Amino acid sequence: MKDSNELQQTIDTFNADALAALREGRLDHARRALQQAFDLNPRSAHTLCNRGLLFATQGQPQDAETAYRAALEQNPALVEAHFNLAVLLHRQGRAQDAEAAYLRAQQLLPDNAEIAFNLATLYREHGRRAQAEAAYRFALERQPDFARAGNDLGVLLLEAGEPAHAEAPLRQATVHAPAYADAWYNLALALRELGRAGEAEPIQREAIRLRPGRVEDRNNLGILLLAQGRQNEAEDEFRAAIALAPQRGEAHANLGNLLRDSGRFTEAEAALRDAVRLAPTLPGPLDGLGLLLQQGGRFAEAEQAYRNALELQPGLVPVQQHLDALLREMRGEPPADNAPA
């Protein structure tokens, strides 16, 4: 009969073997190794925790939760069990319970960047922007090369309308993870918002090189080229984006606006109507269509397009300005001093 030290070493070996198999996707092997560990000591917290991980990987969330909680009954200070339980609850949309489990893991391991990152993600998903930003920054302080944290912090700041603050963490993400296409794309977005289309273009092209075939990338490249006055190249990119995802409305709208501004009104109307049909919740395509109709003297249709856009997003300044300018034109009044071009 093995002494307690030998027994624990054997259990540890089975657990290590199981974790390696899990990482490699060899679930049957992991299952056998964990069963052997469990048979030797059914109260081992590490074994119970790893069984929870196996159950979660197999798509058995209730069994996983039961195993994690059993592990914590045996060892309330087992960080992995708190963290894995938090991840499981997070994926199930049980935000309050997930937050409590993350915070308990963080109390036990306060300097861990991954725990802070997951907390930040949870906060961001539930609109708790300030807490999310603080948690992302904490993760980056503890692990400066944490590219996902840098990218997600940048996205959070972009969503808050702060592209100037988003630039630095996004650049760091591309430095620490040069193959991370999302970071290149988001950096290009930040530079675009800052009016630096020329700088953004090669960054966007790098994202395309890393992940060919993404509609967002080709659409954004088209926007950057158009901002530099390169209409023909921009048109090619918008058409490439449409070819990749014909059901997505944004590229149709951008193509329609380009064609309208180039005087190709029949093609423009078709593209803009496609955009309105494909993206019925976006005000932009309706606004673009309204401008086209207004330019063609179809005032009643233009007014309706603007009003439909404002129903989707009341108070949207550019659309309201376009509607006001249209109404002045219909009344025969001169343009207002601040009327859009």
C-alpha contacts under 8 A as a table, 3 or more apart, distances in Angstrom:
res1	aa1	res2	aa2	distance
2	K	5	N	7.93
2	K	6	E	5.76
2	K	7	L	5.80
3	D	6	E	5.41
3	D	7	L	6.10
4	S	7	L	4.98
4	S	8	Q	6.09
5	N	8	Q	5.17
5	N	9	Q	6.17
6	E	9	Q	5.05
6	E	10	T	6.19
7	L	10	T	5.14
7	L	11	I	6.27
7	L	40	L	7.63
8	Q	11	I	5.02
8	Q	12	D	6.03
9	Q	12	D	5.03
9	Q	13	T	6.12
10	T	13	T	5.05
10	T	14	F	6.31
10	T	37	A	7.68
11	I	14	F	5.18
11	I	15	N	6.22
11	I	36	Q	7.93
11	I	37	A	4.94
11	I	40	L	7.05
11	I	41	N	7.81
11	I	47	T	7.95
12	D	15	N	5.05
12	D	16	A	6.09
12	D	37	A	7.86
13	T	16	A	5.13
13	T	17	D	6.07
14	F	17	D	5.07
14	F	18	A	6.09
14	F	33	A	5.19
14	F	34	L	6.37
14	F	36	Q	7.02
14	F	37	A	5.74
15	N	18	A	4.99
15	N	19	L	6.18
15	N	33	A	6.79
15	N	34	L	6.18
15	N	37	A	6.77
15	N	46	H	7.66
15	N	47	T	6.42
15	N	50	N	7.32
16	A	19	L	5.19
16	A	20	A	6.25
17	D	20	A	5.23
17	D	21	A	6.23
17	D	30	A	7.14
17	D	33	A	6.73
18	A	21	A	5.05
18	A	22	L	6.11
18	A	29	H	6.89
18	A	30	A	4.09
18	A	31	R	7.13
18	A	32	R	7.98
18	A	33	A	5.43
18	A	34	L	6.14
19	L	22	L	4.97
19	L	23	R	6.24
19	L	30	A	6.86
19	L	50	N	7.41
20	A	23	R	5.19
20	A	24	E	6.41
20	A	30	A	7.92
21	A	24	E	5.08
21	A	25	G	6.09
21	A	26	R	4.89
21	A	27	L	6.59
21	A	29	H	6.29
21	A	30	A	5.29
22	L	25	G	4.98
22	L	26	R	5.73
22	L	27	L	5.89
22	L	30	A	5.94
22	L	54	L	7.28
23	R	26	R	7.69
26	R	29	H	5.59
26	R	30	A	6.36
27	L	30	A	4.96
27	L	31	R	5.99
27	L	54	L	7.57
28	D	31	R	5.05
28	D	32	R	6.30
29	H	32	R	5.24
29	H	33	A	6.24
30	A	33	A	5.19
30	A	34	L	6.11
30	A	54	L	7.60
31	R	34	L	5.30
31	R	35	Q	6.11
31	R	51	R	7.99
31	R	54	L	7.33
32	R	35	Q	5.10
32	R	36	Q	6.27
33	A	36	Q	5.17
33	A	37	A	6.35
34	L	37	A	4.96
34	L	38	F	5.95
34	L	47	T	6.61
34	L	50	N	7.53
34	L	51	R	6.64
35	Q	38	F	4.92
35	Q	39	D	6.01
36	Q	39	D	5.15
36	Q	40	L	6.44
37	A	40	L	5.25
37	A	41	N	6.45
37	A	42	P	7.73
37	A	47	T	6.58
38	F	41	N	5.13
38	F	42	P	4.58
38	F	43	R	7.64
38	F	44	S	7.32
38	F	47	T	6.35
38	F	48	L	7.66
39	D	42	P	5.96
41	N	44	S	5.64
42	P	47	T	7.78
42	P	48	L	7.67
43	R	47	T	7.92
43	R	48	L	7.35
43	R	71	A	7.75
43	R	74	Q	6.71
44	S	47	T	5.29
44	S	48	L	6.22
44	S	71	A	7.30
44	S	74	Q	7.22
45	A	48	L	5.11
45	A	49	C	6.06
45	A	70	A	7.50
45	A	71	A	4.27
45	A	72	L	6.90
45	A	74	Q	5.56
45	A	75	N	6.00
45	A	78	L	7.68
46	H	49	C	5.04
46	H	50	N	6.13
46	H	71	A	6.86
47	T	50	N	5.12
47	T	51	R	6.08
47	T	71	A	7.84
48	L	51	R	5.02
48	L	52	G	6.29
48	L	67	A	5.43
48	L	68	Y	6.49
48	L	70	A	6.70
48	L	71	A	5.13
49	C	52	G	5.04
49	C	53	L	6.48
49	C	67	A	6.15
49	C	68	Y	5.12
49	C	70	A	7.99
49	C	71	A	5.50
49	C	80	E	7.38
49	C	81	A	5.57
50	N	53	L	4.90
50	N	54	L	6.26
51	R	54	L	4.97
51	R	55	F	6.15
51	R	64	A	7.16
51	R	67	A	6.44
52	G	55	F	5.07
52	G	56	A	6.11
52	G	63	D	6.91
52	G	64	A	3.97
52	G	65	E	6.60
52	G	66	T	7.48
52	G	67	A	4.84
52	G	68	Y	5.50
53	L	56	A	5.08
53	L	57	T	6.14
53	L	64	A	6.49
53	L	84	N	7.27
54	L	57	T	5.06
54	L	58	Q	6.20
54	L	64	A	7.50
55	F	58	Q	5.03
55	F	59	G	6.32
55	F	60	Q	5.03
55	F	61	P	6.62
55	F	63	D	6.14
55	F	64	A	4.91
56	A	59	G	5.15
56	A	60	Q	5.35
56	A	61	P	5.30
56	A	63	D	7.78
56	A	64	A	5.33
56	A	88	L	7.41
57	T	60	Q	7.46
60	Q	63	D	5.57
60	Q	64	A	6.20
61	P	64	A	4.90
61	P	65	E	6.09
61	P	88	L	7.14
62	Q	65	E	5.17
62	Q	66	T	6.24
63	D	66	T	5.10
63	D	67	A	6.19
64	A	67	A	5.13
64	A	68	Y	6.20
65	E	68	Y	5.15
65	E	69	R	6.13
65	E	85	L	6.43
65	E	88	L	7.46
66	T	69	R	5.27
66	T	70	A	6.11
67	A	70	A	5.02
67	A	71	A	6.19
68	Y	71	A	5.03
68	Y	72	L	6.35
68	Y	81	A	5.49
68	Y	82	H	7.58
68	Y	84	N	7.53
68	Y	85	L	6.13
69	R	72	L	5.02
69	R	73	E	6.26
69	R	81	A	7.68
69	R	85	L	7.88
70	A	73	E	5.06
70	A	74	Q	6.54
71	A	74	Q	5.22
71	A	75	N	6.15
71	A	76	P	7.71
71	A	78	L	7.80
71	A	81	A	6.70
72	L	75	N	4.78
72	L	76	P	4.45
72	L	77	A	7.25
72	L	78	L	6.59
72	L	81	A	6.57
72	L	82	H	7.58
73	E	76	P	5.95
75	N	78	L	5.63
77	A	108	L	6.93
78	L	81	A	5.63
78	L	82	H	6.78
79	V	82	H	5.25
79	V	83	F	6.13
79	V	105	A	5.20
79	V	108	L	6.41
79	V	109	L	7.16
80	E	83	F	5.08
80	E	84	N	5.87
80	E	105	A	7.64
81	A	84	N	5.19
81	A	85	L	5.89
82	H	85	L	5.17
82	H	86	A	6.09
82	H	101	A	5.40
82	H	102	Y	6.70
82	H	104	R	6.74
82	H	105	A	5.39
83	F	86	A	4.99
83	F	87	V	6.25
83	F	101	A	6.52
83	F	102	Y	5.79
83	F	105	A	5.72
83	F	115	I	7.30
84	N	87	V	5.08
84	N	88	L	6.21
85	L	88	L	5.08
85	L	89	L	6.17
85	L	98	A	7.42
85	L	101	A	6.75
86	A	89	L	5.15
86	A	90	H	5.92
86	A	97	D	7.37
86	A	98	A	4.39
86	A	99	E	6.91
86	A	100	A	7.73
86	A	101	A	4.93
86	A	102	Y	5.48
87	V	90	H	4.99
87	V	91	R	6.21
87	V	98	A	6.88
88	L	91	R	5.28
88	L	92	Q	6.43
88	L	98	A	7.76
89	L	92	Q	5.01
89	L	93	G	6.37
89	L	94	R	5.23
89	L	95	A	7.01
89	L	97	D	6.66
89	L	98	A	5.03
90	H	93	G	5.20
90	H	94	R	5.69
90	H	95	A	5.75
90	H	98	A	5.20
90	H	99	E	7.95
90	H	122	L	7.38
91	R	94	R	7.57
94	R	97	D	5.71
94	R	98	A	6.03
95	A	98	A	5.00
95	A	99	E	5.99
95	A	122	L	7.22
96	Q	99	E	5.22
96	Q	100	A	6.38
97	D	100	A	5.19
97	D	101	A	6.34
98	A	101	A	5.15
98	A	102	Y	6.15
99	E	102	Y	5.08
99	E	103	L	6.05
99	E	119	L	6.87
99	E	122	L	7.52
100	A	103	L	5.15
100	A	104	R	6.19
101	A	104	R	5.11
101	A	105	A	6.26
102	Y	105	A	5.08
102	Y	106	Q	6.12
102	Y	115	I	6.54
102	Y	118	N	7.83
102	Y	119	L	6.59
103	L	106	Q	4.86
103	L	107	Q	6.13
104	R	107	Q	5.07
104	R	108	L	6.49
105	A	108	L	5.21
105	A	109	L	6.12
105	A	110	P	7.87
105	A	115	I	7.32
106	Q	109	L	4.89
106	Q	110	P	4.70
106	Q	111	D	7.58
106	Q	112	N	7.15
106	Q	115	I	6.37
106	Q	116	A	7.50
107	Q	110	P	5.36
109	L	112	N	5.86
111	D	142	R	6.49
112	N	115	I	5.75
112	N	116	A	6.69
112	N	139	A	7.40
112	N	142	R	7.10
113	A	116	A	5.14
113	A	117	F	6.07
113	A	138	F	7.26
113	A	139	A	4.23
113	A	140	L	7.11
113	A	142	R	5.79
113	A	143	Q	6.14
114	E	117	F	4.96
114	E	118	N	6.22
114	E	139	A	6.91
115	I	118	N	5.27
115	I	119	L	6.25
116	A	119	L	5.08
116	A	120	A	6.12
116	A	135	A	5.40
116	A	136	Y	6.71
116	A	138	F	6.78
116	A	139	A	5.44
117	F	120	A	5.00
117	F	121	T	6.25
117	F	135	A	6.41
117	F	136	Y	5.68
117	F	139	A	5.81
117	F	149	A	6.31
118	N	121	T	5.03
118	N	122	L	6.27
119	L	122	L	5.08
119	L	123	Y	6.19
119	L	132	A	7.30
119	L	135	A	6.74
120	A	123	Y	5.08
120	A	124	R	6.06
120	A	131	Q	6.96
120	A	132	A	4.16
120	A	133	E	6.89
120	A	134	A	7.69
120	A	135	A	4.96
120	A	136	Y	5.64
121	T	124	R	5.10
121	T	125	E	6.15
121	T	132	A	6.69
122	L	125	E	5.21
122	L	126	H	6.49
122	L	132	A	7.68
123	Y	126	H	5.28
123	Y	127	G	6.32
123	Y	128	R	4.90
123	Y	129	R	6.68
123	Y	131	Q	6.38
123	Y	132	A	5.01
124	R	127	G	5.23
124	R	128	R	5.58
124	R	129	R	5.63
124	R	131	Q	7.98
124	R	132	A	5.31
124	R	156	L	7.59
125	E	128	R	7.63
128	R	131	Q	5.69
128	R	132	A	6.15
129	R	132	A	5.00
129	R	133	E	6.10
129	R	156	L	7.64
130	A	133	E	5.21
130	A	134	A	6.24
131	Q	134	A	5.13
131	Q	135	A	6.12
132	A	135	A	5.14
132	A	136	Y	6.14
133	E	136	Y	5.17
133	E	137	R	6.15
133	E	153	L	6.44
133	E	156	L	7.36
134	A	137	R	5.17
134	A	138	F	6.10
135	A	138	F	4.97
135	A	139	A	6.21
136	Y	139	A	5.11
136	Y	140	L	6.33
136	Y	149	A	5.82
136	Y	150	G	7.50
136	Y	152	D	7.74
136	Y	153	L	5.96
137	R	140	L	5.05
137	R	141	E	6.11
137	R	149	A	7.97
137	R	153	L	7.54
138	F	141	E	5.06
138	F	142	R	6.32
139	A	142	R	5.25
139	A	143	Q	5.99
139	A	144	P	7.75
139	A	146	F	7.58
139	A	149	A	6.87
140	L	143	Q	4.85
140	L	144	P	4.60
140	L	145	D	7.24
140	L	146	F	6.21
140	L	149	A	6.58
140	L	150	G	6.98
141	E	144	P	5.73
143	Q	146	F	5.55
144	P	147	A	7.98
145	D	172	Q	7.69
145	D	173	A	7.35
145	D	176	H	5.48
146	F	149	A	5.53
146	F	150	G	6.50
146	F	173	A	7.37
146	F	176	H	7.52
147	A	150	G	5.03
147	A	151	N	6.10
147	A	172	Q	7.22
147	A	173	A	4.30
147	A	174	T	7.35
147	A	176	H	6.04
147	A	177	A	6.08
148	R	151	N	5.05
148	R	152	D	6.00
148	R	173	A	6.99
149	A	152	D	5.18
149	A	153	L	5.95
150	G	153	L	5.18
150	G	154	G	6.16
150	G	169	P	4.71
150	G	170	L	5.75
150	G	172	Q	6.74
150	G	173	A	5.32
151	N	154	G	5.07
151	N	155	V	6.26
151	N	169	P	6.49
151	N	170	L	5.18
151	N	173	A	5.82
151	N	182	D	7.59
151	N	183	A	5.46
151	N	186	N	7.55
152	D	155	V	4.95
152	D	156	L	6.10
153	L	156	L	5.05
153	L	157	L	6.27
153	L	166	A	7.19
153	L	169	P	6.81
153	L	170	L	7.90
154	G	157	L	5.15
154	G	158	L	6.13
154	G	163	P	7.95
154	G	165	H	7.60
154	G	166	A	4.24
154	G	167	E	6.77
154	G	168	A	7.86
154	G	169	P	5.73
154	G	170	L	5.48
154	G	186	N	7.53
155	V	158	L	4.93
155	V	159	E	6.10
155	V	166	A	7.02
155	V	186	N	6.88
156	L	159	E	5.16
156	L	160	A	6.33
156	L	166	A	7.93
157	L	160	A	4.94
157	L	161	G	6.38
157	L	162	E	5.11
157	L	163	P	6.46
157	L	165	H	6.65
157	L	166	A	5.29
158	L	161	G	5.09
158	L	162	E	5.27
158	L	163	P	5.12
158	L	166	A	6.05
158	L	190	A	6.77
159	E	162	E	7.42
162	E	165	H	5.54
162	E	166	A	6.29
163	P	166	A	4.77
163	P	167	E	6.21
163	P	190	A	4.88
163	P	191	L	7.30
163	P	193	E	6.42
163	P	194	L	6.60
164	A	167	E	5.64
164	A	168	A	7.98
164	A	190	A	7.24
164	A	194	L	6.96
165	H	168	A	6.50
165	H	169	P	7.95
166	A	169	P	6.00
166	A	170	L	6.31
166	A	187	L	7.88
166	A	190	A	6.64
167	E	170	L	5.29
167	E	171	R	6.07
167	E	187	L	6.23
167	E	190	A	6.11
167	E	191	L	7.31
168	A	171	R	5.18
168	A	172	Q	6.26
169	P	172	Q	5.05
169	P	173	A	6.19
170	L	173	A	5.00
170	L	174	T	6.48
170	L	183	A	5.88
170	L	184	W	7.56
170	L	186	N	7.05
170	L	187	L	5.52
171	R	174	T	5.21
171	R	175	V	6.31
171	R	183	A	7.70
171	R	184	W	7.96
171	R	187	L	6.68
172	Q	175	V	4.97
172	Q	176	H	6.14
173	A	176	H	5.27
173	A	177	A	5.83
173	A	178	P	7.75
173	A	180	Y	7.75
173	A	183	A	6.13
174	T	177	A	5.11
174	T	178	P	4.89
174	T	179	A	7.55
174	T	180	Y	6.54
174	T	183	A	5.86
174	T	184	W	6.27
175	V	178	P	5.70
177	A	180	Y	5.39
178	P	181	A	7.85
179	A	210	L	6.62
180	Y	183	A	5.68
180	Y	184	W	6.91
180	Y	210	L	7.85
181	A	184	W	5.20
181	A	185	Y	6.23
181	A	206	E	7.64
181	A	207	A	4.80
181	A	208	I	7.76
181	A	210	L	5.86
181	A	211	R	6.64
182	D	185	Y	5.07
182	D	186	N	6.06
182	D	207	A	7.14
183	A	186	N	5.15
183	A	187	L	6.01
184	W	187	L	5.11
184	W	188	A	6.20
184	W	203	I	5.87
184	W	204	Q	6.38
184	W	206	E	6.87
184	W	207	A	5.39
185	Y	188	A	5.11
185	Y	189	L	6.36
185	Y	203	I	7.14
185	Y	204	Q	5.59
185	Y	207	A	5.61
185	Y	217	D	6.93
186	N	189	L	4.91
186	N	190	A	6.27
187	L	190	A	5.05
187	L	191	L	6.27
187	L	200	A	7.52
187	L	203	I	7.35
188	A	191	L	5.19
188	A	192	R	6.04
188	A	200	A	4.60
188	A	201	E	7.07
188	A	203	I	5.75
188	A	204	Q	5.49
189	L	192	R	4.99
189	L	193	E	6.20
189	L	200	A	7.44
189	L	220	N	7.73
190	A	193	E	5.17
190	A	194	L	6.34
191	L	194	L	4.92
191	L	195	G	6.37
191	L	196	R	5.17
191	L	197	A	6.56
191	L	199	E	7.05
191	L	200	A	5.51
192	R	195	G	5.12
192	R	196	R	5.43
192	R	197	A	5.16
192	R	200	A	6.19
192	R	224	L	6.98
193	E	196	R	7.47
196	R	199	E	5.55
196	R	200	A	6.26
197	A	200	A	4.89
197	A	201	E	6.08
197	A	224	L	5.28
197	A	225	L	7.58
197	A	227	A	6.54
197	A	228	Q	6.83
198	G	201	E	5.48
198	G	202	P	7.76
198	G	224	L	7.49
198	G	228	Q	7.15
199	E	202	P	6.56
199	E	203	I	7.17
200	A	203	I	5.20
200	A	204	Q	6.09
200	A	224	L	7.26
201	E	204	Q	5.15
201	E	205	R	6.19
201	E	221	L	6.58
201	E	224	L	6.23
201	E	225	L	7.48
202	P	205	R	4.89
202	P	206	E	6.20
203	I	206	E	5.11
203	I	207	A	6.58
204	Q	207	A	5.10
204	Q	208	I	6.44
204	Q	217	D	6.81
204	Q	220	N	7.56
204	Q	221	L	6.31
205	R	208	I	4.98
205	R	209	R	6.19
205	R	221	L	7.37
206	E	209	R	4.96
206	E	210	L	6.23
207	A	210	L	5.15
207	A	211	R	6.22
207	A	217	D	7.05
208	I	211	R	5.18
208	I	212	P	5.03
208	I	213	G	7.51
208	I	214	R	7.40
208	I	217	D	6.12
208	I	218	R	7.46
209	R	212	P	5.83
211	R	214	R	6.72
213	G	244	L	6.68
214	R	217	D	5.54
214	R	218	R	6.81
214	R	241	A	7.78
214	R	244	L	7.34
215	V	218	R	5.37
215	V	219	N	6.09
215	V	240	A	7.97
215	V	241	A	4.78
215	V	242	I	7.44
215	V	244	L	5.94
215	V	245	A	6.34
216	E	219	N	5.15
216	E	220	N	6.04
216	E	241	A	7.37
217	D	220	N	5.22
217	D	221	L	6.15
218	R	221	L	5.07
218	R	222	G	6.21
218	R	237	E	5.51
218	R	238	F	6.69
218	R	240	A	6.74
218	R	241	A	5.31
219	N	222	G	5.09
219	N	223	I	6.45
219	N	237	E	6.33
219	N	238	F	5.46
219	N	241	A	5.61
219	N	250	E	7.83
219	N	251	A	5.82
220	N	223	I	5.01
220	N	224	L	6.27
221	L	224	L	5.04
221	L	225	L	6.15
221	L	234	A	7.32
221	L	237	E	6.72
222	G	225	L	5.16
222	G	226	L	6.10
222	G	233	E	7.23
222	G	234	A	4.16
222	G	235	E	6.79
222	G	236	D	7.63
222	G	237	E	4.95
222	G	238	F	5.67
223	I	226	L	5.12
223	I	227	A	6.18
223	I	234	A	6.69
223	I	254	N	7.71
224	L	227	A	5.11
224	L	228	Q	6.57
224	L	234	A	7.77
225	L	228	Q	5.15
225	L	229	G	6.53
225	L	230	R	5.25
225	L	231	Q	6.97
225	L	233	E	6.66
225	L	234	A	5.21
226	L	229	G	5.01
226	L	230	R	5.24
226	L	231	Q	5.34
226	L	233	E	7.87
226	L	234	A	5.39
227	A	230	R	7.47
230	R	233	E	5.67
230	R	234	A	6.16
231	Q	234	A	4.97
231	Q	235	E	6.03
231	Q	258	L	7.45
232	N	235	E	5.15
232	N	236	D	6.40
233	E	236	D	5.12
233	E	237	E	6.42
234	A	237	E	5.12
234	A	238	F	6.25
235	E	238	F	5.17
235	E	239	R	6.15
235	E	255	L	6.36
235	E	258	L	7.33
236	D	239	R	5.18
236	D	240	A	6.10
237	E	240	A	4.89
237	E	241	A	6.14
238	F	241	A	5.04
238	F	242	I	6.27
238	F	251	A	5.46
238	F	252	H	7.33
238	F	254	N	6.97
238	F	255	L	5.80
239	R	242	I	5.01
239	R	243	A	6.16
239	R	251	A	7.55
239	R	255	L	7.33
240	A	243	A	5.04
240	A	244	L	6.32
241	A	244	L	5.14
241	A	245	A	6.33
241	A	246	P	7.83
241	A	251	A	6.27
242	I	245	A	5.16
242	I	246	P	4.71
242	I	247	Q	7.77
242	I	248	R	7.26
242	I	251	A	6.04
242	I	252	H	6.71
243	A	246	P	5.68
245	A	248	R	5.67
246	P	249	G	7.80
247	Q	278	L	6.18
248	R	251	A	6.96
248	R	252	H	7.56
248	R	275	A	7.75
248	R	278	L	6.18
248	R	279	A	7.06
249	G	252	H	5.26
249	G	253	A	6.29
249	G	274	D	7.04
249	G	275	A	4.33
249	G	276	V	7.09
249	G	277	R	7.68
249	G	278	L	4.89
249	G	279	A	4.95
250	E	253	A	5.16
250	E	254	N	6.32
250	E	275	A	6.56
250	E	279	A	7.33
250	E	285	P	7.82
251	A	254	N	5.01
251	A	255	L	6.01
251	A	275	A	7.78
252	H	255	L	5.14
252	H	256	G	6.02
252	H	271	A	5.32
252	H	272	L	6.29
252	H	274	D	6.55
252	H	275	A	5.11
253	A	256	G	4.99
253	A	257	N	6.15
253	A	271	A	6.46
253	A	272	L	5.19
253	A	274	D	7.87
253	A	275	A	5.15
253	A	276	V	7.88
253	A	284	G	7.59
253	A	285	P	5.35
253	A	288	G	7.30
254	N	257	N	5.17
254	N	258	L	6.22
255	L	258	L	5.11
255	L	259	L	6.14
255	L	268	A	7.34
255	L	271	A	6.70
255	L	272	L	7.90
256	G	259	L	5.11
256	G	260	R	6.05
256	G	267	E	7.29
256	G	268	A	4.27
256	G	269	E	6.65
256	G	270	A	7.56
256	G	271	A	4.83
256	G	272	L	5.02
256	G	288	G	7.70
257	N	260	R	5.05
257	N	261	D	6.17
257	N	268	A	6.68
257	N	272	L	7.45
257	N	288	G	6.17
258	L	261	D	5.21
258	L	262	S	6.19
258	L	268	A	7.66
259	L	262	S	4.93
259	L	263	G	6.30
259	L	264	R	5.12
259	L	265	F	6.67
259	L	267	E	6.75
259	L	268	A	4.96
260	R	263	G	5.17
260	R	264	R	5.55
260	R	265	F	5.27
260	R	268	A	5.16
260	R	269	E	7.74
260	R	292	L	6.46
261	D	264	R	7.58
264	R	267	E	5.81
264	R	268	A	6.06
265	F	268	A	4.85
265	F	269	E	6.04
265	F	292	L	7.34
266	T	269	E	5.35
266	T	270	A	6.51
267	E	270	A	5.29
267	E	271	A	6.31
268	A	271	A	5.17
268	A	272	L	6.08
268	A	292	L	7.90
269	E	272	L	5.11
269	E	273	R	5.98
269	E	289	L	6.84
269	E	292	L	7.14
270	A	273	R	5.26
270	A	274	D	6.19
271	A	274	D	5.08
271	A	275	A	6.26
272	L	275	A	4.89
272	L	276	V	6.24
272	L	285	P	6.06
272	L	286	L	7.70
272	L	288	G	6.98
272	L	289	L	5.76
273	R	276	V	5.03
273	R	277	R	6.18
273	R	285	P	7.79
273	R	289	L	7.18
274	D	277	R	5.13
274	D	278	L	6.03
275	A	278	L	5.11
275	A	279	A	5.74
275	A	280	P	7.89
275	A	285	P	5.81
276	V	279	A	5.32
276	V	280	P	5.35
276	V	282	L	7.74
276	V	285	P	5.42
276	V	286	L	6.13
277	R	280	P	5.66
279	A	282	L	5.70
279	A	285	P	7.73
280	P	283	P	7.93
281	T	312	L	6.49
282	L	285	P	6.62
282	L	286	L	7.67
282	L	309	A	7.53
282	L	312	L	7.01
283	P	286	L	5.44
283	P	287	D	6.22
283	P	308	N	7.72
283	P	309	A	4.37
283	P	310	L	7.03
283	P	312	L	6.03
283	P	313	Q	6.67
284	G	287	D	5.05
284	G	288	G	6.17
284	G	309	A	7.23
285	P	288	G	5.05
285	P	289	L	6.09
286	L	289	L	5.00
286	L	290	G	6.03
286	L	305	A	5.37
286	L	306	Y	6.44
286	L	308	N	7.11
286	L	309	A	5.55
287	D	290	G	4.97
287	D	291	L	6.35
287	D	305	A	6.53
287	D	306	Y	5.60
287	D	309	A	6.25
287	D	319	V	6.09
288	G	291	L	5.22
288	G	292	L	6.44
289	L	292	L	5.09
289	L	293	L	6.19
289	L	302	A	7.29
289	L	305	A	6.80
290	G	293	L	5.13
290	G	294	Q	5.99
290	G	301	E	7.32
290	G	302	A	4.22
290	G	303	E	6.86
290	G	304	Q	7.82
290	G	305	A	5.13
290	G	306	Y	5.78
291	L	294	Q	5.06
291	L	295	Q	6.14
291	L	302	A	6.82
291	L	322	H	7.57
292	L	295	Q	5.18
292	L	296	G	6.36
292	L	302	A	7.73
293	L	296	G	5.03
293	L	297	G	6.36
293	L	298	R	5.09
293	L	299	F	6.69
293	L	301	E	6.61
293	L	302	A	5.07
294	Q	297	G	5.11
294	Q	298	R	5.51
294	Q	299	F	5.37
294	Q	301	E	7.99
294	Q	302	A	5.36
294	Q	326	L	7.18
295	Q	298	R	7.53
298	R	301	E	5.69
298	R	302	A	6.18
299	F	302	A	4.95
299	F	303	E	6.03
299	F	326	L	7.37
299	F	330	M	7.38
300	A	303	E	5.16
300	A	304	Q	6.33
301	E	304	Q	5.16
301	E	305	A	6.26
302	A	305	A	5.08
302	A	306	Y	6.30
303	E	306	Y	5.22
303	E	307	R	6.15
303	E	323	L	6.49
303	E	326	L	7.24
303	E	327	L	7.98
304	Q	307	R	5.07
304	Q	308	N	6.02
305	A	308	N	5.13
305	A	309	A	6.26
306	Y	309	A	5.06
306	Y	310	L	6.29
306	Y	319	V	6.28
306	Y	320	Q	7.61
306	Y	322	H	7.50
306	Y	323	L	5.98
307	R	310	L	5.02
307	R	311	E	6.22
307	R	323	L	7.65
308	N	311	E	5.08
308	N	312	L	6.59
309	A	312	L	5.24
309	A	313	Q	6.47
309	A	314	P	7.95
309	A	319	V	7.24
310	L	313	Q	4.92
310	L	314	P	4.59
310	L	315	G	6.55
310	L	316	L	6.54
310	L	319	V	6.93
310	L	320	Q	7.35
311	E	314	P	5.56
313	Q	316	L	5.91
315	G	320	Q	6.62
316	L	319	V	5.70
316	L	320	Q	6.14
317	V	320	Q	5.12
317	V	321	Q	6.10
318	P	321	Q	5.09
318	P	322	H	6.23
318	P	340	P	7.89
319	V	322	H	5.02
319	V	323	L	6.18
320	Q	323	L	5.07
320	Q	324	D	6.08
321	Q	324	D	5.08
321	Q	325	A	6.10
321	Q	339	A	6.55
321	Q	340	P	6.75
322	H	325	A	5.12
322	H	326	L	6.16
322	H	339	A	7.70
322	H	340	P	6.93
323	L	326	L	5.03
323	L	327	L	6.23
324	D	327	L	5.19
324	D	328	R	6.26
325	A	328	R	5.15
325	A	329	E	6.18
325	A	335	P	6.47
325	A	336	A	7.32
325	A	339	A	6.29
325	A	340	P	7.82
326	L	329	E	5.02
326	L	330	M	6.14
327	L	330	M	4.98
327	L	331	R	6.26
328	R	331	R	5.11
328	R	332	G	6.20
328	R	333	E	5.07
328	R	334	P	6.92
328	R	335	P	6.77
329	E	332	G	4.98
329	E	333	E	5.71
329	E	334	P	7.04
329	E	335	P	7.25
330	M	333	E	7.61
335	P	339	A	6.11
336	A	339	A	5.00
